[in-house]
Structures are given as structure tokens and as C-alpha cells.
Amino acid sequence: MRTIITVFRKEMVDTLRDRRTLVFMVVIPLLLFPVLFRVMFSVEKSQSDKARNRVLKVACVDNGAAARFVAMLEARDDIELEDGLPLDSLLALVRSDSLDGVFVVAPEFDDEVAELKPGRVDFYYKSTDDRTIVRNRLQETLEEYERELLDDRFERLEMDASIVDAVEMKSHNVASMEERVGKSVGGMLPYMFIIFCFMGAMYPAIDLGAGEKERGTMETLLTAPVNRFHILLGKFGVVVVSGLVSALVSMAGLYIGVKQAPEIPPEFLDLIVKIFGWHTIALLFSLLLPLTIFFAGILLSVSLTARSFKEAQSLISPLNIAVILPAAIGLIPGITMSYGTALIPVLNVSLATKEILAGTIKAPHLILVYASLTLLAVASLYGSAWWFRRESTIFRS
């Protein structure tokens, strides 16, 4: 045990001296969420305010009908009605963003409305994510005009407007606010934690395997009169701790980012803090521990087989996809925790985290996740030990 601690302490000190490892293990996880939230909310607010406040350019081909609708458009201060534009170029102007929208009223509109039939109005717009607010602003006028026409009809027929409502349905969502928020934020959070856990363990694993072989210090370490497996456990512990620290620091960065975001309502922030109680954090940590051991075993095995630091990076880079893909699958709606998904590494952690944050995790599923992760962790440790014992692997050149 003393040998393991000695190797662990020595390798941890060397790891903490590496600036690149510290950047991936601490700096990026700590700063990413605060910077991301600040930039994201600032850009979104700026674009939303711009879309809400700017004057919209609109054309209306009325064909001599719907005079009241045209008057409503002209009366709005936030709409500039363009006249005299060629009819055949209106759609091209919308596509080129020269116009925000075009209304085309059918020639028989007034006759259809007079006969209590629906009058046709075609609305042409260019919809992208940042123009949804613009589209809604333009549709408001048309919807207001429709309400006025309906009021005229009910008054003409001497009918109560409520007669058209055959069913009054009131929806009641019995899911708690914790469940709804947990399900929504629980999709992205495990994805980020898993990625940081892998990234935090990656560079220490490369440095403690291929890096030492490249520097020629591996031979010196192996000539010491100690059990080779104890040396491996010391290195293994450094990689595991690095991955866990990276994941935990990312949680701290997330908390700082949420606290500093002025756009998040205080009641929502209180709910987030409530969801991330000590019990929840302990459960998440208990999931990350075997997952990090699994990552450490794979990363060290690959690093030990590589001849150089650069070769280890090349071999490990494709593994990023193998980690990102199952974590991303957990974001897909409809993919839920089951006895089958509980056995799939990385995906099971992603889905279990979502259920834990929502407070809906089932004990059999959680036990199965722990069992599968533990088996994988033991297997990866055994695999790295097998590679570490092979001199043909250690002394490759």
C-alpha cells in the first residue's frame, strides 16, 4: 500500500506541474459554463430585442379587398407598409430579407366573408430561428383582424361567441416541477460531465504511459524493487482522480454560471439548487467513479501500447467519438432508462443522471447500472495491468 501511495504522490505532483493537463482538468471545465452562459444569454437577448423593436417592412396585395385589415397594418407604428412593388418580385424580396413578410388577400375575400365563409389570406415569410419573433409580430395583426370579423359575425347572427366551444378542456400536468426541470436540464448535463471526465483523464493517461516511455523514465521506474502492479495502481489512481476532479470542477463551473446569469428567474435558480442537493451530488459521483475507472483503464492501455506521446494522442482521438456518441444518444427524446439501456456504457450514466435529477430513478435500473459499470471498471483495470506486465509493450520503440 505504501508503494502505491508513493507512486501516486510522485505522479500526481508531476501531473500538476504540466500546464496542459491543468488546462484540460481545471481551467476549461471551470470557465466553460460561466462564459458559455454569459455569451449565450447576451447574444439571445440582443437578437430578441432587435427582432422585437425594429420596424418591419411588409407588403400587402389586397386586390381591392380587406380594407380594414390594410388600415390596421397602416395604423401600426412598428410596421412600414411598402407600396408600388412589382408583384412578381415580392417573394424574391422576402427571400433576400428585403421584406419581412407579404400578405396576399384573395380577390373574393370580401364576398366570402359576407357569406359567412372563411376568407383566404396568404402570408409569405422566411422562417429561421432568429426570425420567429418577427413572424409572430406580423401574424398578430392578422389574428386581431380575424377576431374582429368573428365578433361581427356573432353580433350579426345574435349568437354568443361561446357557442362554438363545444368542449372546455383544462389540462393538469401532475409531474412535479422538479421532474420537469430535471428531465429538461438532465439531458445536457450528463453529456457535459461525461465529456469532461474523459478529457480530464486523457492527458494524464497519455503522459503517464507514452509520455514516460518517450522521456525514458519508465525503465528507471520499473527497475525499482517493487511490485509492478503497485506501480500501475499508483498511476491508475492519478488518472482516475484527474477525471473525477475535472467532472467535479465542471459541476462547480455550472453552478457559478447559473448563479451569475441575470436572465434566470430567482425561483428557477432556487429549484436548480434544490435539485442539486448533497444526495443528488453523491449519487452522481457514485456513477462517475466506476465510469472514470473504466475510462482510465482504456486510456492507460492505449497509452502503454503507443511508442510516443503523439502516437498515443492519435490512437486516443477516435475514442472521443466512442464516448460522445452514446452520451449524445441520451439526449434523443424517447430514449429512456430500461434494463437494456442500463447495460450500455456511457449511455446508462447519461440516462441514469437524467432520472436522478428528475427524482424518478428506479432502484433495479440503478443497481443494474452500478453492476455493469463495476464489471467494466474491473475489466479495464485488468486489461491495463495485462499490458503493463508485457515487456514487449513497455519497451516498444
Secondary structure, DSSP 8 states (H G I E B T S, - for coil): -HHHHHHHHHHHHHHHH-HHHHIIIIIHHHHHHHHHHHHHHHHHHHHHHHHHHS-EEEEEE-TT--HHHHHHHHH-TTEEEE-S--GGGHHHHHHTTS-SEEEEE-TTHHHHHHTT----EEEE----GGGHHHHHHHHHHHHHHHHHHHHHHHHHHT--GGGG----------S-HHHHHHHHHTTHHHHHHHHHHHHHHHHHHHIIIIIHHHHT-HHHHHTSSS-HHHHHHHHHHHHHHHHHHHHHHHHHHHHHHHHH-TTS-HHHHHHHHHHT-HHHHHHHHHHHHHHHHHHHHHHHHHHHH-SSHHHHHHHHHHHHHHHHHHHHHTTSTT----TTGGGSTTHHHHHHHHHHHHT---HHHHHHHHHHHHHHHHHHHHHHHHHHH-HHHHT--
